[in-house]
Amino acid sequence: MVENQILFELVNGVGFLTLNRPESLNSLSLDTIKALLDRLRALSTQDELRALVISGSGRGFCAGWQLDENGVPGLPDESLGVRQAHLMAEYFNPVIQVLHDLPVPTIAAVNGVSAGAGVSIALAADIVVAAESASFVLTFAPKLGLVPDLGASWKVPRLIGWGRALAVTMLGERISAEEAAQWGMVWRVVPDADLNSTALTLAARLAESPSGVCRELRRAYEVAQQNDLAAQMEYERLRQRELLDNEAFCEGLSAFQEKRAPRFRKTLT
């Protein structure tokens, strides 16, 4: 049933979102991507959420778009390319954008295979933790004659470098968890049995931070990719001017002076 394809649970401010189509390695049908988008949009305004963990049930994280799906809606005279481009604009790209823009820190807990769109979903998270069994596959070019999509052509070269990105996408080679960590695609590799507990521990730590600060960090690093040093220092100066007057900083400073843990409110404002 569609309602069971995306599972969600909220425990002590930490949300657990699970792709739940284990029989197909959590491949993304149109119904699945719609349900995922609806859930992420709802989470973007959920005050109780302080951190989010994304995982896949069964043997893999996400095998990408379900290529053999029938009955994809479209006008009779539409080509496959036109129809898919519409679906990307309407559903797939917004999933990545909404995930990227969430006001809370996000963790992807990746086990088994992550392919195509599954790689894009994983890399849209702030922190990627991979099980030793994890692997990342981008076979768009050699297998299908396509370019990486859903932000992969933007994110992958920024993480692993231009040369590696071209090589792995031209060849369609599987990237092991160990290689992904060495190249900067993932933050840490852990034994499969420790994946969920590691993600939970990280999420619990991140949940104690001021909600919204992760969005500030994302923005600062993205702006830095276009700025020179002087422009970036000016950006930092302007952000600090505003953030130093926020309640979050005042509470953090008081906690430091009083030698206690800070008690942040749910938002930066």
C-alpha positions as CSV (number, residue, x, y, z in Angstrom):
1,M,0.0,0.0,0.0
2,V,1.2,3.5,-0.8
3,E,0.9,4.7,2.8
4,N,3.4,2.1,3.9
5,Q,6.1,3.0,1.3
6,I,7.4,5.9,3.4
7,L,7.5,5.2,7.1
8,F,8.0,7.9,9.7
9,E,8.4,8.0,13.5
10,L,9.3,10.9,15.8
11,V,11.1,10.1,19.1
12,N,12.3,12.8,21.4
13,G,12.6,15.3,18.6
14,V,14.4,12.9,16.2
15,G,12.5,11.9,13.1
16,F,13.1,8.5,11.4
17,L,12.1,8.5,7.8
18,T,12.4,5.0,6.1
19,L,12.0,4.2,2.5
20,N,10.0,1.0,2.7
21,R,10.0,-1.1,-0.5
22,P,12.5,-3.7,0.4
23,E,11.4,-6.1,-2.3
24,S,12.7,-3.7,-4.9
25,L,15.7,-2.3,-2.9
26,N,13.5,0.7,-2.1
27,S,13.3,1.8,-5.7
28,L,11.2,4.9,-6.4
29,S,7.9,4.4,-8.0
30,L,5.9,7.5,-8.8
31,D,3.7,6.8,-5.8
32,T,6.7,6.5,-3.6
33,I,8.3,9.8,-4.7
34,K,5.0,11.6,-4.3
35,A,4.6,10.2,-0.7
36,L,8.2,11.1,0.0
37,L,7.7,14.7,-1.2
38,D,4.5,15.0,0.8
39,R,6.2,13.8,4.0
40,L,9.3,16.1,3.6
41,R,7.1,19.1,3.0
42,A,5.1,18.3,6.1
43,L,8.4,17.9,8.1
44,S,9.6,21.3,6.9
45,T,7.0,23.0,9.2
46,Q,6.9,20.5,12.0
47,D,8.1,22.3,15.2
48,E,8.7,19.2,17.2
49,L,11.3,17.9,14.7
50,R,14.9,18.7,15.7
51,A,16.9,16.2,13.5
52,L,16.0,13.7,10.8
53,V,17.5,10.3,9.9
54,I,16.8,8.9,6.5
55,S,17.3,5.1,5.9
56,G,16.1,2.3,3.7
57,S,14.5,-0.9,4.9
58,G,16.0,-4.3,3.9
59,R,19.2,-4.9,2.0
60,G,19.6,-1.5,0.4
61,F,19.2,2.2,0.8
62,C,17.6,3.1,-2.5
63,A,18.0,1.6,-6.0
64,G,16.8,4.8,-7.7
65,W,13.9,5.3,-10.1
66,Q,11.8,2.2,-10.9
67,L,12.6,1.9,-14.6
68,D,10.1,-0.8,-15.4
69,E,7.1,1.1,-13.9
70,N,4.1,1.2,-16.1
71,G,1.2,3.6,-16.2
72,V,3.2,6.8,-15.7
73,P,0.7,9.6,-16.4
74,G,1.1,11.8,-19.4
75,L,-0.6,13.0,-22.6
76,P,-0.9,10.4,-25.4
77,D,1.4,12.5,-27.7
78,E,4.1,13.1,-25.1
79,S,7.5,11.4,-25.6
80,L,9.1,9.6,-22.7
81,G,11.6,12.4,-22.4
82,V,8.9,15.1,-22.1
83,R,7.0,13.1,-19.6
84,Q,10.0,12.3,-17.4
85,A,11.1,15.9,-17.5
86,H,7.7,16.9,-16.3
87,L,7.9,14.4,-13.4
88,M,11.4,15.6,-12.5
89,A,10.2,19.2,-12.3
90,E,7.0,18.3,-10.4
91,Y,8.2,15.6,-7.9
92,F,11.8,14.4,-8.1
93,N,13.7,17.7,-8.1
94,P,11.5,19.1,-5.3
95,V,12.3,16.1,-3.1
96,I,16.0,17.0,-3.3
97,Q,15.4,20.7,-2.8
98,V,13.0,20.3,0.2
99,L,15.4,17.9,1.8
100,H,18.3,20.2,1.3
101,D,16.4,23.2,2.7
102,L,15.0,21.5,5.8
103,P,15.6,23.7,8.9
104,V,16.9,20.8,10.9
105,P,20.1,18.7,10.5
106,T,19.7,15.6,8.3
107,I,21.5,12.3,8.4
108,A,21.5,9.6,5.7
109,A,22.1,6.1,7.1
110,V,23.1,4.1,4.0
111,N,23.2,0.4,3.9
112,G,23.6,-1.8,0.8
113,V,23.2,-0.3,-2.6
114,S,22.5,3.3,-3.4
115,A,22.0,3.9,-7.1
116,G,20.9,6.8,-9.3
117,A,18.3,8.9,-7.5
118,G,19.2,7.0,-4.3
119,V,22.7,8.5,-4.4
120,S,21.1,12.0,-4.9
121,I,18.8,11.5,-1.9
122,A,21.7,10.3,0.3
123,L,24.0,13.2,-0.7
124,A,21.2,15.7,-0.1
125,A,21.6,15.0,3.6
126,D,23.9,17.0,5.7
127,I,25.8,14.0,7.0
128,V,26.1,10.6,5.4
129,V,27.0,7.6,7.5
130,A,27.6,4.4,5.5
131,A,27.5,0.8,6.6
132,E,30.4,-1.4,5.4
133,S,28.0,-3.0,3.0
134,A,27.1,0.3,1.3
135,S,28.0,1.2,-2.2
136,F,27.2,4.0,-4.5
137,V,26.4,3.5,-8.2
138,L,26.0,6.2,-11.0
139,T,25.5,4.2,-14.2
140,F,23.5,6.9,-16.1
141,A,26.1,7.3,-18.9
142,P,27.5,3.8,-19.7
143,K,24.2,1.9,-19.1
144,L,21.5,4.4,-20.2
145,G,23.1,7.2,-22.2
146,L,22.0,9.7,-19.6
147,V,23.6,12.3,-17.4
148,P,23.4,12.2,-13.6
149,D,20.3,14.0,-12.3
150,L,18.5,15.2,-9.2
151,G,21.5,17.3,-8.3
152,A,24.1,14.5,-8.6
153,S,26.1,16.4,-11.4
154,W,26.3,19.4,-9.0
155,K,27.1,17.5,-5.8
156,V,29.4,14.7,-6.8
157,P,32.2,16.7,-8.3
158,R,32.1,19.1,-5.4
159,L,32.6,16.2,-3.0
160,I,35.1,14.0,-4.8
161,G,36.7,16.3,-7.4
162,W,36.2,16.7,-11.1
163,G,38.5,13.9,-12.2
164,R,37.1,11.2,-10.0
165,A,33.5,12.4,-10.8
166,L,34.1,12.1,-14.5
167,A,35.8,8.7,-14.2
168,V,33.2,7.0,-12.0
169,T,30.2,8.4,-14.0
170,M,31.8,7.6,-17.4
171,L,32.7,4.1,-16.3
172,G,29.7,3.5,-14.1
173,E,31.9,2.0,-11.5
174,R,30.6,1.1,-8.1
175,I,32.0,3.2,-5.3
176,S,32.6,1.2,-2.1
177,A,31.8,2.6,1.3
178,E,35.6,2.8,2.1
179,E,36.3,4.6,-1.2
180,A,33.3,7.0,-0.5
181,A,34.8,7.9,2.9
182,Q,38.3,8.3,1.5
183,W,37.0,10.6,-1.3
184,G,34.7,12.7,1.0
185,M,31.3,11.4,-0.1
186,V,30.4,10.1,3.3
187,W,31.4,11.2,6.8
188,R,32.0,7.8,8.4
189,V,31.9,4.1,7.6
190,V,30.6,1.8,10.4
191,P,29.9,-2.0,10.7
192,D,26.4,-2.8,9.4
193,A,25.2,-3.8,12.9
194,D,26.2,-0.3,14.2
195,L,24.6,1.8,11.4
196,N,21.3,2.6,13.1
197,S,22.8,3.2,16.6
198,T,25.4,5.5,15.1
199,A,22.8,7.5,13.2
200,L,20.7,7.8,16.3
201,T,23.6,9.0,18.4
202,L,24.5,11.6,15.9
203,A,20.9,12.8,15.5
204,A,20.5,13.1,19.3
205,R,23.6,15.3,19.4
206,L,22.5,17.4,16.5
207,A,19.0,17.8,18.0
208,E,20.5,19.8,20.9
209,S,21.7,22.5,18.5
210,P,19.7,25.5,17.7
211,S,17.2,24.6,15.0
212,G,18.0,26.6,11.9
213,V,21.8,26.8,12.4
214,C,22.4,23.9,10.0
215,R,20.6,26.0,7.3
216,E,23.0,28.9,8.1
217,L,26.0,26.5,7.7
218,R,24.7,25.1,4.4
219,R,24.2,28.6,3.0
220,A,27.6,29.8,4.2
221,Y,29.4,27.0,2.5
222,E,27.4,27.3,-0.7
223,V,28.0,31.0,-0.9
224,A,31.7,30.4,-0.3
225,Q,31.9,28.4,-3.6
226,Q,31.3,31.6,-5.6
227,N,32.9,34.2,-3.3
228,D,36.5,35.2,-3.1
229,L,38.1,35.5,0.3
230,A,37.2,39.2,0.9
231,A,33.5,38.6,-0.2
232,Q,33.2,35.6,2.0
233,M,34.6,37.4,5.0
234,E,32.1,40.2,4.4
235,Y,29.3,37.6,4.2
236,E,30.5,36.1,7.5
237,R,30.6,39.6,9.1
238,L,27.0,40.3,8.1
239,R,25.7,36.9,9.3
240,Q,27.5,37.3,12.6
241,R,26.1,40.8,13.1
242,E,22.6,39.2,12.9
243,L,23.2,35.9,14.7
244,L,25.1,37.5,17.7
245,D,21.9,39.3,18.5
246,N,19.8,36.1,18.5
247,E,18.5,34.3,21.5
248,A,20.5,31.2,20.6
249,F,23.9,32.9,21.0
250,C,22.8,34.6,24.3
251,E,21.7,31.2,25.7
252,G,24.9,29.5,24.5
253,L,27.1,32.2,26.0
254,S,25.1,32.1,29.3
255,A,25.5,28.3,29.4
256,F,29.2,28.5,28.8
257,Q,29.6,31.1,31.6
258,E,27.5,29.0,34.0
259,K,29.2,25.8,33.0
260,R,26.0,24.0,32.0
261,A,24.5,22.5,28.9
262,P,22.6,25.1,26.8
263,R,18.8,24.9,26.5
264,F,18.1,26.2,23.1
265,R,14.6,27.1,21.8
266,K,13.3,25.4,18.7
267,T,14.1,28.3,16.3
268,L,16.9,30.8,15.9
269,T,14.4,33.7,16.1
